[in-house]
Amino acid sequence: MKRHRLFTLIIILLSTGIIFFIPLSLSSQSFDYSVQIQNDEVQLIPGKNVSVTLFINQSENLTGIVSLQGKWVENTPEGISITIQPTTGLTPFTSIITFRSSILANLGLYTYQICAQSEGINHTTDIHINVTTDLTVMLFTDKDEYLKGQQIHLYGNATTFNDDIVDSGNVIISIANGKKNISITTQIQNDSFDYFYPISYGDDEGLWTIRARVVDNNGHVGIQSKYLTVSLPPDIMRFAVDFYSPPNNAIYQRGDTFDISVYVTENLQSVRNATTLCTLPSLVTILLLEYSPGNYKQNYTIAWDAPIGEWFFTVESTKNVSGVLKAGGGALSITIEPAPLQLTILEPTTLQFSSNSMISFKVEVRYLDSTLMKTGAVLAVTPHGNITLQNENNGVYTANITVTDQDIGSQVFEISAKDLFGNAGVVKKSILITSETQSTILVTLIPLFAASLCGIIGFVFIRRIYRFERLKSIQEEMIETQRLQEEAAKKYYKEGSISKEIYEALIYEHTQRYAHLQKEERKIINK
């Protein structure tokens, strides 16, 4: 950033006594700096102190004097004092911010803002203070800087308000890097916890945030976070990993099966016989097999109890060539939604009942792969309120409902099911409730009704044939779309007959078409 300053040059000629005033405008590179905090979330126990470190770094090679001051944002807690040491320094330098809490400090969440100033350039950063009597968590890593391919050793412990060590409890470790955000659950054992996280060559480099949330057996909670950096290892990242499937930001349901397919190259040439692994959010790894030169893939079926929401997963490919490790990686995200359950009403088989009779309902609940739902809740919405169906035999649910004269007419019974993981489905059945006199009259109409029913059944049969043909056509087009993806890769990477721009446009078009076909396929299957 350039800064212009106006000066006046005064020239005096002694021999003549003439004085010249010449205005000058000079430009110079202005000073800038950055402010980074060691930990922006602080847990403060009444009667205790806690300190955080502030790093003030210069930009480029210019130095400058930066002054620091702080203020509470919105609410100002009682019983907390703050010191900043030093408050002024020549970049680069560090400053220690100490929060001292009295035993009578107000509990709650507060925000303290640090304001840095230098030559008209201001930067601010917020520190979130949690004044609590809950747990104090200590979180450590074996170092602060890592390279891809290494593993992070996370460890720590927790103490209570009375400084007692927490000897058992759950620890949720969150790791955020770039767009990826995963959570791992571990336990406190022998008064501490530890975990090893392998850094994939497909992970993002840069600043990572590590957070540990501890919950002891009494429900007390403590949170601590830490920052570290991950960099590219020198002379190793030589492979390019491009995704064929799934398309980035694709949407799937539990129970769906999709291909994880990548193309691995080095200098636009296919890489053969590489070890190619996909790491799921659960940190489970899947070995991708070489389907054709440079193309590695494996299919994956989403479990019925899989976490829903956004999934980030990475793929890394490594190969040892004459004692030299070569590697590369990539990442993308998909969205997982709950799966629909299929409900079939086995009973009643008739559509008409007389008043003051009992209707026995028997409902079968299955997943899309025909597996029976053995545990879950099945509810019937009836004219007399909601009734819970009982699990009679591992996936078959029953209930008896008595109808009265008040129910005479057409009644819609809605039956819904939901398993333990949030997968759900619903089915409706219309039943005609009549008086005994009406029931006698309706007996004479049954032959006519049967004839009509035959026509309906014929229509449904024809419709099912159409759905089957449509499904077959969609699946054939999906296979053809995958073939076109491979053909585009062959033309670009092997033959060099198309440009990079054309290749990327073709891959984008084919992946979008494949995702659309998957949605159409799912709609037909779910009907």
NORPE-V110885 format. One record per pair of residues at least 24 apart in sequence whose C-alpha atoms are under 10 Angstrom apart, sorted by sequence separation. I is the first residue (numbers start at 1). GAP is how many residues later the second one is. If there is no record, write none. Layout:
# NORPE-V110885
i: (I;I)
gap: (GAP;GAP)
This chain:
# NORPE-V110885
i: (2;3;4;33;34;65;66;77;78;79;80;107;108;135;136;166;167;168;169;179;180;205;206;207;239;240;241;269;270;271;272;282;310;311;341;342;343;371;372;373;383;408;409;410;485;2;3;4;32;33;34;64;65;66;79;80;106;107;108;134;135;136;165;166;167;168;178;179;205;206;239;240;241;269;270;271;282;309;310;311;341;342;407;408;409;482;485;2;3;4;32;33;64;65;66;78;79;80;105;106;107;134;135;165;166;167;177;178;188;204;205;206;239;240;260;262;281;309;310;340;341;342;363;389;407;408;409;481;484;485;1;2;3;31;32;33;63;64;65;66;68;70;78;79;105;133;134;135;136;165;177;178;181;183;185;187;188;203;204;205;238;239;240;261;263;288;308;309;310;340;341;342;362;363;364;388;389;406;407;408;483;1;2;3;31;32;63;64;65;77;78;79;88;133;134;135;176;177;178;180;181;183;184;185;186;187;188;203;204;238;239;240;260;261;262;265;266;285;287;288;307;308;309;339;340;341;342;361;362;363;364;383;386;387;388;389;405;407;481;482;1;2;30;31;32;33;62;63;77;78;87;88;132;133;135;136;137;177;178;181;183;185;187;203;237;238;239;240;259;261;263;264;265;281;282;285;286;288;307;308;309;339;341;362;363;364;365;366;382;383;386;404;405;481;482;1;31;32;33;54;62;76;77;82;84;88;99;101;135;136;158;177;178;239;240;261;263;264;265;281;282;283;285;306;307;308;342;343;362;364;365;366;382;383;403;404;405;480;481;1;31;32;33;49;51;53;54;77;135;157;176;177;178;199;201;239;240;263;264;280;281;282;283;306;307;308;341;342;364;365;381;382;403;404;481;30;31;32;33;47;48;49;50;51;52;53;58;59;77;156;157;159;176;177;201;239;262;263;264;280;281;306;341;363;364;365;381;382;478;481;482;29;30;31;33;46;47;49;51;56;57;58;59;75;77;155;157;158;175;176;177;262;263;279;280;281;305;363;364;380;381;382;481;30;31;32;46;56;57;58;75;76;77;157;158;175;176;261;262;263;279;280;302;304;305;362;363;364;380;381;480;56;57;58;75;76;156;157;158;174;175;176;201;241;261;262;278;279;280;304;343;362;363;379;380;381;478;479;44;55;56;57;74;75;76;156;157;174;175;201;260;261;262;278;279;303;361;362;363;379;380;477;478;481;55;56;57;73;74;75;155;156;157;173;174;175;260;261;277;278;279;302;361;362;378;379;380;477;478;55;56;72;73;74;155;156;173;174;259;260;261;277;278;360;361;362;378;379;478;54;55;56;72;73;154;155;156;172;173;174;202;259;260;276;277;278;360;361;377;378;379;475;478;54;55;71;72;73;154;155;171;172;173;258;259;260;276;277;359;360;361;377;378;474;477;478;53;54;55;71;72;153;154;155;171;172;173;258;259;275;276;277;359;360;376;377;378;53;54;70;71;72;153;154;171;172;257;258;259;274;275;276;358;359;360;376;377;474;475;52;53;54;70;71;152;153;154;170;171;172;257;258;274;275;276;358;359;375;376;377;474;475;478;52;53;69;70;71;151;152;153;170;171;256;257;258;273;274;275;357;358;359;373;375;376;474;51;52;53;69;70;151;152;153;169;170;171;255;256;257;273;274;275;357;358;373;374;375;376;475;51;52;68;69;70;151;152;168;169;170;255;256;257;271;273;274;356;357;358;373;376;378;380;471;474;475;50;51;52;68;69;150;151;152;168;169;170;254;255;256;271;272;273;274;355;356;357;373;376;377;378;379;380;381;474;50;51;67;68;69;150;151;166;168;169;253;254;255;256;271;355;356;357;376;378;380;473;49;50;51;67;68;149;150;151;166;167;168;169;253;254;255;354;355;356;471;472;49;50;66;67;68;148;149;150;166;167;169;171;173;175;252;253;254;255;346;353;354;355;356;470;471;474;48;49;50;66;67;80;148;149;150;166;169;170;171;172;173;174;175;176;177;244;253;254;255;276;278;345;346;347;354;355;356;365;366;470;471;48;49;65;66;67;147;148;149;169;171;173;175;177;243;244;245;254;264;265;274;275;276;277;278;279;344;345;346;355;356;363;365;367;471;47;48;49;65;66;73;141;146;147;148;149;177;241;242;243;244;253;254;262;264;274;276;278;343;345;354;355;363;364;365;471;46;47;48;64;65;68;70;72;73;77;138;139;140;141;147;148;149;241;243;245;254;261;262;263;264;354;355;361;363;365;470;471;44;45;46;47;48;64;66;67;68;69;70;71;72;73;139;141;148;157;158;253;260;262;353;44;45;46;47;66;68;70;148;154;156;158;160;252;367;468;34;37;42;44;45;46;47;148;154;155;157;158;159;252;352;367;467;468;33;34;36;37;45;46;47;147;154;158;251;352;367;467;32;33;35;46;146;161;251;351;365;366;37;45;46;54;56;146;160;250;266;365;467;44;46;145;160;249;266;365;45;145;160;249;266;44;145;158;159;249;264;265;304;44;158;248;264;304;363;44;158;264;43;158;42;262;42;156;262;42;141;41;140;345;40;54;139;344;40;139;140;243;343;359;139;242;343;138;139;241;342;343;52;137;202;241;341;342;137;152;202;203;240;241;341;357;37;137;200;202;239;240;340;341;355;356;135;136;200;239;340;341;351;352;353;354;355;356;35;135;200;239;351;352;353;354;355;356;35;135;150;237;238;239;256;351;352;353;354;355;356;35;134;135;149;237;255;343;348;350;351;352;353;354;355;34;134;144;145;146;147;148;236;250;251;252;253;254;255;339;340;341;342;343;344;345;350;351;352;353;354;33;144;145;146;147;148;149;150;248;249;250;251;252;253;254;255;256;338;339;340;341;342;343;344;345;348;353;354;33;135;136;137;138;139;140;144;145;146;147;148;149;248;249;250;251;252;253;254;255;338;339;340;341;342;343;344;345;354;355;33;40;41;42;43;44;45;46;134;135;136;137;138;139;140;141;143;144;145;146;147;148;198;247;248;249;250;251;252;253;254;255;337;338;339;340;341;342;343;354;32;40;41;42;43;44;45;46;134;135;136;137;138;139;140;141;143;144;145;146;147;148;197;241;246;247;248;249;250;251;252;253;254;337;338;339;340;341;353;354;31;32;39;40;41;42;43;44;45;46;133;134;135;136;137;138;139;141;146;147;149;238;239;240;241;242;243;245;246;247;248;252;253;352;31;32;33;34;35;36;37;39;40;41;42;43;44;45;133;134;135;136;137;138;148;236;237;238;239;240;241;242;243;246;30;31;32;33;34;35;36;37;38;39;40;41;42;43;44;45;132;133;134;135;148;235;236;237;238;239;240;241;242;243;31;32;33;34;35;37;43;44;45;132;235;236;237;238;239;240;241;352;30;43;44;45;235;236;237;238;43;44;130;235;236;237;43;130;42;43;233;184;185;182;183;184;182;183;184;181;182;183;180;182;203;203;204;202;203;202;203;255;256;48;200;201;202;203;254;255;256;308;200;201;202;254;255;305;307;308;45;46;200;201;202;304;305;306;307;45;200;201;304;305;45;200;201;304;305;304;305;304;202;204;201;202;203;204;201;202;203;204;200;201;202;203;181;182;200;201;202;180;181;182;200;201;202;180;181;182;200;180;181;179;180;180;180;179;180;179;180;179;368;368;149;149;254;39;41;253;149;43;148;43;148;42;43;41;42;41;42;40;41;342;39;40;41;341;342;39;40;340;38;39;40;339;38;39;38;37;38;295;292;295;294;294;293;294;270;270;261;268;269;263;269;270;268;269;270;268;269;263;267;268;269;266;265;268;263;245;244;245;244;244;244;242;247;248;258;247;250;250;256;244;247;248;252;243;244;247;248;250;251;242;245;246;247;250;251;244;245;246;247;249;250;252;253;256;244;247;248;251;252;243;246;247;250;251;245;246;250;253;245;252)
gap: (24;24;24;24;24;24;24;24;24;24;24;24;24;24;24;24;24;24;24;24;24;24;24;24;24;24;24;24;24;24;24;24;24;24;24;24;24;24;24;24;24;24;24;24;24;25;25;25;25;25;25;25;25;25;25;25;25;25;25;25;25;25;25;25;25;25;25;25;25;25;25;25;25;25;25;25;25;25;25;25;25;25;25;25;25;25;25;26;26;26;26;26;26;26;26;26;26;26;26;26;26;26;26;26;26;26;26;26;26;26;26;26;26;26;26;26;26;26;26;26;26;26;26;26;26;26;26;26;26;26;27;27;27;27;27;27;27;27;27;27;27;27;27;27;27;27;27;27;27;27;27;27;27;27;27;27;27;27;27;27;27;27;27;27;27;27;27;27;27;27;27;27;27;27;27;27;27;27;27;27;27;28;28;28;28;28;28;28;28;28;28;28;28;28;28;28;28;28;28;28;28;28;28;28;28;28;28;28;28;28;28;28;28;28;28;28;28;28;28;28;28;28;28;28;28;28;28;28;28;28;28;28;28;28;28;28;28;28;28;28;29;29;29;29;29;29;29;29;29;29;29;29;29;29;29;29;29;29;29;29;29;29;29;29;29;29;29;29;29;29;29;29;29;29;29;29;29;29;29;29;29;29;29;29;29;29;29;29;29;29;29;29;29;29;29;30;30;30;30;30;30;30;30;30;30;30;30;30;30;30;30;30;30;30;30;30;30;30;30;30;30;30;30;30;30;30;30;30;30;30;30;30;30;30;30;30;30;30;30;31;31;31;31;31;31;31;31;31;31;31;31;31;31;31;31;31;31;31;31;31;31;31;31;31;31;31;31;31;31;31;31;31;31;31;31;32;32;32;32;32;32;32;32;32;32;32;32;32;32;32;32;32;32;32;32;32;32;32;32;32;32;32;32;32;32;32;32;32;32;32;32;33;33;33;33;33;33;33;33;33;33;33;33;33;33;33;33;33;33;33;33;33;33;33;33;33;33;33;33;33;33;33;33;34;34;34;34;34;34;34;34;34;34;34;34;34;34;34;34;34;34;34;34;34;34;34;34;34;34;34;34;35;35;35;35;35;35;35;35;35;35;35;35;35;35;35;35;35;35;35;35;35;35;35;35;35;35;35;36;36;36;36;36;36;36;36;36;36;36;36;36;36;36;36;36;36;36;36;36;36;36;36;36;36;37;37;37;37;37;37;37;37;37;37;37;37;37;37;37;37;37;37;37;37;37;37;37;37;37;38;38;38;38;38;38;38;38;38;38;38;38;38;38;38;38;38;38;38;38;39;39;39;39;39;39;39;39;39;39;39;39;39;39;39;39;39;39;39;39;39;39;39;39;40;40;40;40;40;40;40;40;40;40;40;40;40;40;40;40;40;40;40;40;40;40;40;41;41;41;41;41;41;41;41;41;41;41;41;41;41;41;41;41;41;41;41;41;42;42;42;42;42;42;42;42;42;42;42;42;42;42;42;42;42;42;42;42;42;42;43;43;43;43;43;43;43;43;43;43;43;43;43;43;43;43;43;43;43;43;43;43;43;43;44;44;44;44;44;44;44;44;44;44;44;44;44;44;44;44;44;44;44;44;44;44;44;45;45;45;45;45;45;45;45;45;45;45;45;45;45;45;45;45;45;45;45;45;45;45;45;46;46;46;46;46;46;46;46;46;46;46;46;46;46;46;46;46;46;46;46;46;46;46;46;46;46;47;47;47;47;47;47;47;47;47;47;47;47;47;47;47;47;47;47;47;47;47;47;47;47;47;47;47;47;47;48;48;48;48;48;48;48;48;48;48;48;48;48;48;48;48;48;48;48;48;48;48;49;49;49;49;49;49;49;49;49;49;49;49;49;49;49;49;49;49;49;49;50;50;50;50;50;50;50;50;50;50;50;50;50;50;50;50;50;50;50;50;50;50;50;50;50;50;51;51;51;51;51;51;51;51;51;51;51;51;51;51;51;51;51;51;51;51;51;51;51;51;51;51;51;51;51;51;51;51;51;51;51;52;52;52;52;52;52;52;52;52;52;52;52;52;52;52;52;52;52;52;52;52;52;52;52;52;52;52;52;52;52;52;52;52;52;53;53;53;53;53;53;53;53;53;53;53;53;53;53;53;53;53;53;53;53;53;53;53;53;53;53;53;53;53;53;53;54;54;54;54;54;54;54;54;54;54;54;54;54;54;54;54;54;54;54;54;54;54;54;54;54;54;54;54;54;54;54;54;55;55;55;55;55;55;55;55;55;55;55;55;55;55;55;55;55;55;55;55;55;55;55;56;56;56;56;56;56;56;56;56;56;56;56;56;56;56;57;57;57;57;57;57;57;57;57;57;57;57;57;57;57;57;57;57;58;58;58;58;58;58;58;58;58;58;58;58;58;58;59;59;59;59;59;59;59;59;59;59;60;60;60;60;60;60;60;60;60;60;60;61;61;61;61;61;61;61;62;62;62;62;62;63;63;63;63;63;63;63;63;64;64;64;64;64;64;65;65;65;66;66;67;67;68;68;68;69;69;70;70;70;71;71;71;71;72;72;72;72;72;72;73;73;73;74;74;74;74;74;75;75;75;75;75;75;76;76;76;76;76;76;76;76;77;77;77;77;77;77;77;77;77;77;78;78;78;78;78;78;78;78;78;78;78;78;79;79;79;79;79;79;79;79;79;79;80;80;80;80;80;80;80;80;80;80;80;80;80;81;81;81;81;81;81;81;81;81;81;81;81;81;81;82;82;82;82;82;82;82;82;82;82;82;82;82;82;82;82;82;82;82;82;82;82;82;82;82;82;83;83;83;83;83;83;83;83;83;83;83;83;83;83;83;83;83;83;83;83;83;83;83;83;83;83;83;83;84;84;84;84;84;84;84;84;84;84;84;84;84;84;84;84;84;84;84;84;84;84;84;84;84;84;84;84;84;84;84;85;85;85;85;85;85;85;85;85;85;85;85;85;85;85;85;85;85;85;85;85;85;85;85;85;85;85;85;85;85;85;85;85;85;85;85;85;85;85;85;86;86;86;86;86;86;86;86;86;86;86;86;86;86;86;86;86;86;86;86;86;86;86;86;86;86;86;86;86;86;86;86;86;86;86;86;86;86;86;86;87;87;87;87;87;87;87;87;87;87;87;87;87;87;87;87;87;87;87;87;87;87;87;87;87;87;87;87;87;87;87;87;87;87;88;88;88;88;88;88;88;88;88;88;88;88;88;88;88;88;88;88;88;88;88;88;88;88;88;88;88;88;88;88;89;89;89;89;89;89;89;89;89;89;89;89;89;89;89;89;89;89;89;89;89;89;89;89;89;89;89;89;89;89;90;90;90;90;90;90;90;90;90;90;90;90;90;90;90;90;90;90;91;91;91;91;91;91;91;91;92;92;92;92;92;92;93;93;94;94;94;97;97;98;98;98;99;99;99;100;100;100;101;101;109;110;110;111;111;112;112;112;112;113;113;113;113;113;113;113;113;113;114;114;114;114;114;114;114;114;115;115;115;115;115;115;115;115;115;116;116;116;116;116;117;117;117;117;117;118;118;119;125;125;126;126;126;126;127;127;127;127;128;128;128;128;129;129;129;129;129;130;130;130;130;130;130;131;131;131;131;132;132;133;133;134;151;152;152;153;153;154;157;158;167;169;169;170;170;170;178;179;179;180;180;181;181;182;182;183;183;184;184;184;185;185;185;185;185;186;186;186;187;187;187;187;188;188;189;190;190;191;194;194;195;196;197;199;219;220;221;221;221;223;223;223;224;224;224;225;225;226;226;226;226;227;228;228;230;237;238;240;241;242;245;247;260;260;260;261;261;262;262;263;263;263;263;264;264;264;264;264;264;265;265;265;265;265;265;266;266;266;266;266;266;266;266;266;267;267;267;267;267;268;268;268;268;268;269;269;269;269;270;270)
